[in-house]
Amino acid sequence: PMIMKALEQMFNGVDWGTLDYLIIDMPPGTGDAQLTLAQNSKLTGAIVITTPQEVALLDSRKSITFANSLKVDVIGVVENMSGYTVRGKAPSGTEIELAAPGGKTIRVTSDSEGNWSGTLDIFKSGGGQKTAVEFGVPFLGKLPFDPGFVRGGDDGVHRIVSEPDGPSSQAFSEIVAKIQSKVESESSSSGLEII
């Protein structure tokens, strides 16, 4: 009853004005909130956000199956916290070895300006894409693990605002473009508004 009341208040008790999109961030899983939302509103679709490790992918698979059972289109899967890129400087042409998770070694070489970078798969990699393929839904992309989001939350300046040309901003923009493309092509024929 509390979930029903909160959702009813959100949809009917808020003057949203004119919106391009209404995106509702839900906790992972297939609980009462998701069921109530799916049964009581016209959804354009669901976007499943996962991290690449198996335990998170279990919830993602359940979410996709749940959406399918309720006839809610799965717009796609996004893999969050997918790789952490470390960068540094060294004399040009220097070979560097990075000890990576899982006993792996990543070898990088500094470029002509002395810059080097290597990506560590802290939480594994590729699970989101594998799950999307397994369920026949679009894979929307990967968002890197970025400690700047934590600092941005503390500082009050979102990472995408503070570093608009950075890797996280670029990855986010690419994913948003894919979502917009899919939603706009489908909503032009169905008139649905909520994702």
Secondary structure, 3 states (H helix, E strand, C coil): CHHHHHHHHHHHCCCCCCCCCECCCCCCCCCHHHHHHHHHCCECCEEEEECCCHHHHHHHHHHHHHHHHCCCCEEEEEECCCCEEEEEECCCCCEEEEECHHHCEEEEECCCCCEEEEEECCCCCCHHHHHHHHHCCCEEEECCCCCHHHHHHHHCCCHHHHCCCCHHHHHHHHHHHHHHHHHHHHHHHHCCCEC
